[in-house]
């Protein structure tokens, strides 16, 4: 009986309130000021880092720039010569002296492998990037 009286005495002083859920994440309706805090928290816990992150803005060496320049000039020469062979001599610029002959075969320019051969469709140019495996085929119709 003693416990029942104690429970009844404290029951008058008990209050309850409604439970309200408020999300923290702004993507789910939370406060937009939490965005930066949540992003920095997620970044600090991220264990996966990009291995090339430090090299992203690294300046190229003189040798790398020279190699890129040489490759682009060789590819430009090849495409210009192919175009002149198929579509005439007036395209090549000053001092070309007529159409130049390309030999069938495989040419390598840096990481690009270029294969030239004649087919019944015309001149076929297969370009393969050795590092990535990307391949392109260009068919220049014959006259």
C-alpha positions in Angstrom: 0.0 0.0 0.0 2.9 2.2 0.7 4.1 2.0 -2.9 0.8 2.8 -4.4 0.6 6.0 -2.4 4.1 7.0 -3.6 3.2 6.3 -7.2 0.0 8.3 -7.0 1.9 11.2 -5.4 4.4 11.4 -8.2 1.9 10.8 -11.0 0.6 14.3 -10.7 4.1 15.7 -11.5 4.7 13.6 -14.7 4.3 15.5 -18.0 4.6 14.2 -21.6 5.3 16.0 -24.8 5.0 15.1 -28.5 8.1 13.6 -30.2 9.0 15.5 -33.4 11.6 14.3 -35.8 13.6 16.9 -37.6 16.2 15.7 -40.1 19.7 17.1 -40.1 20.5 16.4 -43.8 19.3 19.2 -46.0 18.6 16.7 -48.8 15.8 15.3 -46.6 14.3 18.6 -45.4 16.9 19.5 -42.8 18.4 22.9 -42.2 20.4 24.2 -45.2 23.1 25.5 -42.9 24.0 21.9 -42.1 25.2 21.2 -45.6 28.8 22.4 -45.2 29.2 20.6 -41.9 27.8 17.3 -43.3 30.0 17.6 -46.4 33.2 18.2 -44.4 32.3 15.3 -42.1 31.8 13.0 -45.0 35.1 14.1 -46.7 37.0 13.5 -43.5 35.7 10.0 -43.2 36.3 9.1 -46.8 39.1 6.5 -47.0 39.2 6.4 -50.8 41.5 9.0 -52.3 42.2 9.7 -56.0 45.8 8.6 -56.7 46.1 11.3 -59.4 44.8 14.1 -57.2 48.2 15.6 -56.5 49.3 15.3 -60.2 46.2 17.0 -61.6 47.8 20.5 -61.9 51.4 19.4 -62.3 53.2 21.3 -65.0 54.5 19.2 -67.8 58.2 18.8 -68.4 59.9 20.2 -71.5 60.3 16.7 -72.9 56.6 15.9 -72.4 55.5 19.1 -74.2 58.0 18.4 -77.0 56.6 14.8 -77.4 53.0 16.0 -77.5 53.9 18.7 -80.0 55.8 16.2 -82.2 52.9 13.7 -82.1 50.3 16.3 -83.0 52.5 17.5 -86.0 53.0 14.0 -87.2 49.2 13.2 -87.0 48.5 16.5 -88.7 50.9 15.7 -91.5 49.4 12.2 -92.0 45.8 13.6 -92.1 46.8 16.4 -94.5 48.6 13.9 -96.8 45.7 11.5 -96.8 43.3 14.3 -97.6 45.5 15.5 -100.5 45.9 12.0 -101.9 42.1 11.5 -102.1 40.7 14.9 -102.8 43.4 16.7 -104.9 46.5 18.8 -104.6 45.1 22.3 -103.9 44.6 21.7 -100.2 48.1 21.2 -98.8 49.2 24.8 -98.7 52.3 26.6 -100.2 55.1 24.5 -101.6 53.5 21.1 -101.5 54.3 20.5 -105.1 51.5 18.0 -105.8 50.1 14.9 -104.2 52.4 12.9 -101.9 52.2 9.1 -101.9 51.5 7.3 -98.6 52.6 3.7 -98.3 50.3 1.0 -97.0 51.3 -0.3 -93.6 51.2 0.4 -89.9 52.6 3.6 -88.4 53.0 4.3 -84.7 52.8 7.8 -83.3 53.3 7.7 -79.5 50.4 5.6 -78.2 48.5 5.6 -81.5 48.9 2.8 -84.0 47.7 3.8 -87.5 47.1 1.2 -90.2 46.6 2.2 -93.8 45.3 -0.1 -96.6 43.3 0.0 -99.8 40.0 -1.9 -100.0 37.0 -2.0 -102.4 35.5 0.9 -100.4 38.5 3.1 -100.7 41.4 4.0 -98.4 40.9 2.5 -94.9 42.6 4.1 -91.9 42.4 2.2 -88.6 43.5 4.2 -85.6 44.1 2.4 -82.3 45.1 3.9 -79.0 47.4 1.2 -77.6 47.0 2.4 -73.9 43.2 2.7 -73.7 42.1 0.2 -76.5 39.9 2.8 -78.2 39.7 2.2 -81.9 38.5 4.4 -84.8 38.1 3.5 -88.5 38.0 6.1 -91.2 37.1 5.1 -94.8 38.0 7.6 -97.5 36.1 6.7 -100.6 38.1 6.3 -103.8 37.5 8.2 -107.0 
